[in-house]
């Protein structure tokens, strides 16, 4: 009885709403007709007024309760107080699923150089240079996985300071020097003097991922790394003469797991490198973008706001 009274009270609160009439129009009309018929029958057969009153009142109560329940069902009003939404638990499982997806893609990526090394070692005359190149790729993928695990708690690991841009670029280029030599590609550094406000370890990680992609998709020509200044903004550009990126793929290159046309043709890409680069740049307060033209090359641009980020901003990340 108490439940019915609560529903009646809720019905009175929402009767004025337009959605209530739309949801219960048929029920209201049908019960109005029933009440009208009962009243006519009562008049014709001279039924006791008190009995007729209670009978009509009962029909109205049932109609109101039915309308309220129907309205709640259609509008999604559910007061499920005994099962509150556990957003923390949902977020926890979402992070676990994200890690599972990452390592599924990562496993797909790392098995390629492992298989290549196995084939190289089966030859009677082992090409040590090729083996070193595949081993370097394996080490790079392992380092990527470790950095992904650190990425979640990255904010507490950041050390923003003035870092020498040319020194960081040369450090990364030296790491990939054997691949430049084996693929007969040139490297050109220009206008990299001066310092930038960043975290050296994570900024080098971004450079490594970008350079790795450039070397993967560049067969002739080379890579040029240079900086250009516009007011308090400095852009570091990594330009290659590779196969470029299709225009329809450009808006999605930073999505996790998206490889695009080039990745599907190459069959070695996992779509993880640029996804991590975007995440790291966001936490560093940098901006990363890509300009590319198919069969002409690609520019990856890292925009650094010289005075736009301070150590105190880390607490907001």
C-alpha positions as CSV (number, residue, x, y, z in Angstrom):
1,X,0.0,0.0,0.0
2,X,2.9,2.4,0.9
3,X,4.5,1.6,-2.5
4,X,1.2,2.4,-4.3
5,X,1.0,5.8,-2.5
6,X,4.6,6.6,-3.4
7,X,3.8,5.8,-7.1
8,X,0.7,8.0,-6.9
9,X,2.7,10.9,-5.5
10,X,5.3,10.5,-8.2
11,X,2.4,10.4,-10.8
12,X,1.1,13.7,-9.5
13,X,4.6,15.2,-9.8
14,X,5.0,14.2,-13.5
15,X,1.5,14.5,-14.8
16,X,2.2,18.0,-16.0
17,X,5.0,16.8,-18.3
18,X,4.5,16.4,-22.0
19,X,6.4,13.2,-22.2
20,X,4.0,11.6,-19.6
21,X,1.0,12.2,-21.9
22,X,2.9,10.9,-24.9
23,X,4.0,7.7,-23.1
24,X,0.6,6.9,-21.6
25,X,-1.9,8.4,-24.0
26,X,-3.5,5.0,-24.9
27,X,-3.7,3.9,-21.2
28,X,-5.3,7.2,-20.1
29,X,-7.9,7.2,-22.9
30,X,-8.8,3.5,-22.3
31,X,-9.3,4.0,-18.5
32,X,-11.3,7.2,-19.1
33,X,-13.6,5.2,-21.3
34,X,-13.9,2.4,-18.6
35,X,-14.7,5.0,-15.9
36,X,-17.4,6.5,-18.2
37,X,-18.9,3.1,-18.9
38,X,-18.9,2.2,-15.2
39,X,-20.7,5.5,-14.4
40,X,-23.4,4.8,-17.1
41,X,-23.9,1.2,-15.8
42,X,-24.2,2.5,-12.3
43,X,-26.8,5.1,-13.4
44,X,-28.8,2.6,-15.4
45,X,-28.9,-0.1,-12.8
46,X,-29.1,2.3,-9.8
47,X,-26.0,0.9,-8.2
48,X,-25.3,2.3,-4.7
49,X,-23.3,5.6,-5.1
50,X,-20.7,4.7,-2.4
51,X,-20.0,1.3,-4.1
52,X,-19.8,3.0,-7.5
53,X,-17.4,5.7,-6.1
54,X,-15.0,3.1,-4.6
55,X,-15.1,1.1,-7.9
56,X,-14.2,4.1,-10.0
57,X,-11.6,5.2,-7.5
58,X,-10.0,1.8,-7.7
59,X,-9.9,1.9,-11.5
60,X,-8.3,5.4,-11.4
61,X,-5.6,4.3,-8.9
62,X,-4.7,1.3,-11.0
63,X,-4.6,3.5,-14.1
64,X,-2.3,6.0,-12.4
65,X,0.1,3.3,-11.0
66,X,0.2,1.7,-14.5
67,X,1.0,5.0,-16.1
68,X,3.7,5.9,-13.7
69,X,5.4,2.5,-14.1
70,X,5.1,2.7,-17.9
71,X,6.6,6.2,-17.8
72,X,9.5,5.2,-15.7
73,X,10.2,2.2,-18.0
74,X,10.2,4.3,-21.2
75,X,12.2,7.2,-19.8
76,X,14.8,5.0,-18.1
77,X,14.1,6.3,-14.6
78,X,15.5,3.5,-12.4
79,X,16.3,4.2,-8.8
80,X,18.4,1.1,-8.3
81,X,19.8,2.2,-4.9
82,X,20.9,-1.2,-3.9
83,X,23.4,-1.5,-6.8
84,X,25.2,1.8,-7.1
85,X,27.5,2.3,-10.2
86,X,31.0,1.4,-9.3
87,X,32.9,3.8,-11.5
88,X,36.3,3.1,-9.9
89,X,35.9,-0.6,-10.6
90,X,34.8,0.0,-14.2
91,X,37.8,2.3,-14.7
92,X,40.1,-0.4,-13.3
93,X,38.9,-3.0,-15.7
94,X,39.0,-0.6,-18.6
95,X,42.8,-0.1,-17.9
96,X,43.3,-3.8,-17.7
97,X,41.6,-4.3,-21.0
98,X,43.7,-1.5,-22.6
99,X,46.9,-3.2,-21.4
100,X,45.7,-6.5,-22.8
101,X,45.0,-4.9,-26.1
102,X,48.4,-3.2,-26.1
103,X,50.4,-6.3,-25.4
104,X,48.4,-8.3,-28.0
105,X,49.5,-5.8,-30.6
106,X,53.0,-5.7,-29.2
107,X,53.3,-9.4,-29.4
108,X,52.2,-9.3,-33.1
109,X,54.9,-6.6,-33.7
110,X,57.9,-8.3,-31.9
111,X,57.4,-11.7,-33.5
112,X,58.4,-10.4,-36.9
113,X,62.1,-9.6,-36.0
114,X,62.3,-12.8,-34.0
115,X,61.2,-14.9,-37.0
116,X,63.6,-13.0,-39.2
117,X,66.5,-13.7,-36.9
118,X,65.6,-17.4,-36.7
119,X,65.7,-17.6,-40.5
120,X,69.1,-15.7,-40.6
121,X,70.6,-18.1,-38.1
122,X,69.5,-21.1,-40.1
123,X,71.8,-20.1,-43.0
124,X,75.2,-21.7,-43.2
125,X,76.8,-18.2,-43.5
126,X,75.3,-16.0,-40.9
127,X,75.0,-12.4,-41.8
128,X,76.0,-10.7,-38.5
129,X,75.0,-7.3,-39.7
130,X,71.4,-8.4,-40.5
131,X,71.3,-10.3,-37.1
132,X,72.4,-7.1,-35.3
133,X,69.7,-5.1,-37.1
134,X,66.9,-7.6,-36.1
135,X,68.3,-7.7,-32.5
136,X,68.2,-3.9,-32.4
137,X,64.5,-4.0,-33.4
138,X,63.7,-6.5,-30.7
139,X,65.4,-4.3,-28.1
140,X,63.5,-1.3,-29.4
141,X,60.2,-3.2,-29.0
142,X,61.1,-4.3,-25.5
143,X,62.0,-0.7,-24.6
144,X,58.6,0.4,-26.0
145,X,56.8,-2.1,-23.8
146,X,58.7,-0.9,-20.7
147,X,57.9,2.7,-21.5
148,X,54.3,1.8,-21.9
149,X,54.2,0.3,-18.4
150,X,55.8,3.5,-17.1
151,X,53.5,5.7,-19.1
152,X,50.6,5.4,-16.7
153,X,52.6,6.8,-13.8
154,X,54.6,9.1,-16.1
155,X,53.5,12.4,-14.4
156,X,55.4,11.5,-11.3
157,X,58.5,10.6,-13.4
158,X,58.8,13.9,-15.3
159,X,61.6,16.3,-14.8
160,X,61.1,19.4,-16.8
161,X,64.2,21.4,-17.5
162,X,66.1,23.3,-20.2
163,X,67.5,20.6,-22.4
164,X,70.0,21.0,-25.3
165,X,68.0,20.1,-28.5
166,X,71.0,19.3,-30.7
167,X,72.5,17.0,-28.1
168,X,69.2,15.0,-27.8
169,X,68.8,14.7,-31.5
170,X,72.3,13.5,-32.1
171,X,72.0,11.0,-29.3
172,X,68.9,9.4,-31.0
173,X,70.4,9.6,-34.5
174,X,73.6,7.8,-33.3
175,X,71.4,5.0,-31.9
176,X,70.0,4.4,-35.4
177,X,73.2,5.0,-37.2
178,X,73.7,1.4,-38.3
179,X,70.3,1.3,-39.9
180,X,71.1,4.6,-41.8
181,X,74.3,3.0,-43.1
182,X,72.8,-0.4,-44.1
183,X,69.8,1.3,-45.9
184,X,72.1,3.9,-47.6
185,X,70.1,6.8,-46.2
186,X,71.3,10.3,-45.5
187,X,70.7,12.3,-42.3
188,X,70.8,16.1,-42.2
189,X,70.6,18.2,-39.0
190,X,69.9,21.9,-39.2
191,X,69.1,24.9,-36.9
192,X,69.1,22.7,-33.7
193,X,71.0,25.1,-31.5
194,X,69.6,26.3,-28.2
195,X,67.5,24.7,-25.4
196,X,63.9,23.6,-25.1
197,X,61.8,23.1,-22.0
198,X,61.0,19.3,-21.8
199,X,61.9,16.0,-20.1
200,X,65.0,14.6,-21.8
201,X,64.2,10.9,-21.4
202,X,60.6,11.1,-22.7
203,X,61.4,13.5,-25.4
204,X,64.1,11.2,-26.7
205,X,61.6,8.3,-26.6
206,X,59.3,10.3,-28.9
207,X,62.2,11.1,-31.3
208,X,63.1,7.4,-31.4
209,X,59.6,6.3,-32.3
210,X,59.3,8.9,-35.1
211,X,62.8,8.2,-36.5
212,X,62.0,4.4,-36.4
213,X,58.9,5.0,-38.5
214,X,60.8,7.2,-40.9
215,X,63.5,4.6,-41.5
216,X,60.8,1.8,-41.8
217,X,59.0,3.6,-44.7
218,X,61.9,5.3,-46.4
219,X,63.8,3.3,-49.1
220,X,65.7,6.1,-50.8
221,X,66.9,9.6,-49.9
222,X,67.1,10.2,-46.2
223,X,65.9,12.1,-43.1
224,X,66.2,15.8,-42.3
225,X,65.7,17.1,-38.7
226,X,65.5,20.8,-38.2
227,X,63.9,23.4,-36.0
228,X,62.0,26.6,-36.8
229,X,61.1,29.4,-34.4
230,X,57.9,31.5,-34.3
231,X,57.7,33.8,-31.4
232,X,57.7,31.8,-28.2
233,X,56.9,28.6,-30.1
234,X,59.6,26.3,-31.5
235,X,58.8,23.5,-34.0
236,X,61.0,20.5,-34.4
237,X,60.4,18.9,-37.8
238,X,61.5,15.3,-38.7
239,X,61.2,15.1,-42.5
240,X,61.6,12.0,-44.5
241,X,61.5,11.2,-48.2
242,X,59.5,8.0,-47.8
243,X,56.3,6.7,-49.2
244,X,54.1,9.2,-47.4
245,X,50.7,8.7,-45.8
246,X,47.4,8.6,-47.6
247,X,45.1,11.6,-46.9
248,X,42.3,9.4,-45.6
249,X,44.7,7.8,-43.1
250,X,46.1,11.1,-41.7
251,X,43.3,11.9,-39.2
252,X,43.7,8.5,-37.5
253,X,47.5,8.0,-37.4
254,X,47.6,8.7,-33.6
255,X,44.8,6.1,-32.8
256,X,46.0,3.0,-30.9
257,X,46.4,0.1,-33.2
258,X,45.7,2.0,-36.4
259,X,48.2,1.1,-39.1
260,X,46.6,2.6,-42.2
261,X,47.4,1.5,-45.7
262,X,51.2,1.6,-45.3
263,X,51.1,-0.6,-42.2
264,X,48.9,-3.2,-43.9
265,X,51.2,-3.3,-46.9
266,X,54.3,-3.5,-44.7
267,X,52.7,-6.1,-42.3
268,X,55.1,-5.2,-39.6
269,X,53.3,-2.2,-38.0
270,X,51.2,-2.4,-34.9
271,X,50.0,1.2,-34.6
272,X,51.6,1.7,-31.2
273,X,54.5,4.0,-31.7
274,X,52.6,7.2,-32.7
275,X,49.8,6.4,-30.2
276,X,52.5,6.6,-27.4
277,X,54.1,9.6,-29.0
278,X,50.8,11.5,-28.8
279,X,50.2,10.5,-25.2
280,X,53.7,11.5,-24.1
281,X,53.5,14.9,-25.9
282,X,50.2,15.6,-24.3
283,X,51.7,15.0,-20.8
284,X,54.8,17.1,-21.7
285,X,52.6,20.0,-22.8
286,X,53.9,19.6,-26.4
287,X,51.8,19.3,-29.6
288,X,52.5,16.7,-32.3
289,X,51.1,16.7,-35.8
290,X,51.8,15.1,-39.2
291,X,51.8,16.6,-42.7
292,X,52.3,14.1,-45.5
293,X,51.9,13.6,-49.2
294,X,51.8,10.1,-50.7
295,X,55.0,9.1,-52.5
296,X,56.7,12.4,-51.6
297,X,57.4,12.1,-47.8
298,X,56.2,12.9,-44.4
299,X,56.8,15.8,-41.9
300,X,56.3,15.0,-38.2
301,X,56.1,18.3,-36.3
302,X,56.6,18.6,-32.5
303,X,55.5,22.0,-31.3
304,X,57.0,23.3,-28.1
305,X,55.7,26.3,-26.2
306,X,58.8,27.7,-24.6
307,X,57.1,29.4,-21.7
308,X,53.8,27.5,-21.8
309,X,54.7,24.8,-19.2
310,X,56.3,24.9,-15.8
311,X,57.3,22.3,-13.2
312,X,54.2,23.4,-11.1
313,X,52.0,22.2,-14.0
314,X,52.9,18.6,-13.4
315,X,50.5,18.4,-10.5
316,X,47.6,19.0,-12.9
317,X,48.5,16.2,-15.3
